[in-house]
Amino acid sequence: MIKFNTDRRKLSVPAVVSTLMMAILTSGCSNAEDNTQPISQGFEDAFVGMCFNDANPEDTQIDEGSNAAITHLALESVSCKAPHDNEVYYIHSLPEKSEAKLDTDAFFEEMLDVCEDEFEDYIGKSYKDSFYEMSVLFPTRESWKLGHKQAICYAFHPEADKLSFELKGIDE
């Protein structure tokens, strides 16, 4: 089972579901004994501008003992003109020294800062002034060993409403 870092105190229910979907981008593998399903979009296939939908809650299992362990989930990139929940706006390659601090709150905050800094370049308005929300997904120590060494920043509607347009350059 792959674990992913997220700070539940900072994320709304829609943001948690969005984070769960992004977690699949970083997993890329399944575990038969946990009854997981293979995913249709792997970590290495994530790209800036990729739009995708949230996971179906019935198909998502969260291990409350870890930050967020996810099983039985599929992810497909969808056209940004079709109804969708999230859009990847930045992918940050993590330096090797990041491994030592993956599980810390300070690292989570650092990654949120990176995503906030990149938000305006893609959306067209600073995060603080924007209507849209953002979050980040980054590897845990376990997934780091599997080669997942990127933080993925993504944006979504604050009320978890479906989007049917690209957020790039929206300036809202």
Long-range contacts (C-beta under 8 A, 24 or more apart in sequence): 1-31, 1-34, 1-36, 1-63, 1-66, 1-69, 1-70, 1-71, 2-26, 2-27, 2-29, 2-69, 2-70, 2-140, 2-142, 2-143, 2-146, 3-63, 3-66, 3-67, 3-68, 3-69, 3-140, 3-142, 3-143, 4-67, 4-68, 4-69, 4-70, 4-137, 4-138, 4-139, 4-140, 4-143, 5-67, 5-68, 5-102, 5-103, 5-107, 5-108, 5-137, 5-138, 5-139, 5-140, 6-67, 6-68, 6-108, 6-135, 6-137, 7-105, 7-108, 10-112, 11-135, 12-133, 12-158, 12-160, 13-160, 14-54, 14-85, 14-156, 14-157, 14-158, 14-159, 14-160, 15-133, 15-135, 15-156, 16-68, 17-54, 17-55, 17-57, 17-60, 17-85, 17-160, 18-54, 18-85, 18-86, 18-135, 18-154, 18-156, 18-160, 19-68, 19-135, 19-137, 20-54, 20-55, 20-60, 20-62, 20-68, 20-70, 20-73, 21-52, 21-53, 21-54, 21-55, 21-73, 21-75, 21-85, 21-86, 22-86, 22-88, 22-135, 22-137, 22-152, 22-154, 23-68, 23-70, 23-137, 24-55, 24-70, 24-73, 24-74, 24-75, 25-75, 25-88, 25-137, 25-152, 26-137, 26-138, 26-139, 26-143, 26-148, 26-150, 26-152, 27-70, 27-143, 27-148, 28-146, 28-148, 29-146, 31-71, 34-71, 35-71, 35-72, 36-71, 36-72, 36-73, 37-72, 37-73, 37-74, 38-74, 39-73, 39-74, 39-75, 40-74, 40-75, 40-76, 41-75, 41-76, 41-77, 43-147, 43-148, 43-150, 45-77, 46-88, 46-91, 46-150, 46-152, 47-88, 47-91, 48-88, 48-89, 48-90, 48-91, 48-122, 49-80, 49-87, 49-88, 49-89, 49-166, 49-168, 50-77, 50-87, 50-88, 51-77, 51-78, 51-79, 51-80, 51-82, 51-84, 51-86, 51-87, 51-88, 51-163, 51-166, 52-76, 52-77, 52-78, 52-84, 52-85, 52-86, 52-87, 52-88, 53-78, 53-83, 53-84, 53-85, 53-86, 54-85, 54-86, 54-160, 67-140, 80-163, 80-165, 80-166, 80-167, 81-164, 81-165, 81-166, 82-164, 83-162, 83-163, 83-164, 84-162, 84-163, 84-164, 85-156, 85-157, 85-160, 85-162, 85-163, 86-154, 86-155, 86-156, 87-154, 87-155, 87-156, 87-163, 87-166, 87-167, 87-168, 88-152, 88-153, 88-154, 89-118, 89-119, 89-122, 89-123, 89-134, 89-153, 89-154, 89-155, 89-167, 89-168, 90-114, 90-115, 90-118, 90-119, 90-121, 90-122, 90-152, 90-153, 91-150, 91-151, 91-152, 91-153, 92-118, 92-150, 92-151, 92-152, 92-153, 93-149, 93-150, 94-138, 94-139, 94-149, 94-150, 94-151, 98-149, 99-141, 99-144, 102-138, 102-139, 102-140, 102-141, 102-144, 103-140, 103-141, 107-138, 108-136, 108-138, 111-136, 111-138, 111-151, 112-136, 114-151, 114-153, 115-151, 115-153, 118-153, 119-153, 119-155, 122-155, 122-167, 122-168, 122-169, 123-155, 123-167, 123-168, 123-169, 123-170, 123-171, 123-172, 124-168, 124-169, 124-170, 124-171, 124-172, 125-170, 125-171, 125-172, 130-172, 131-158, 131-172, 132-156, 132-157, 132-158, 132-167, 132-170, 132-172, 133-157, 133-158
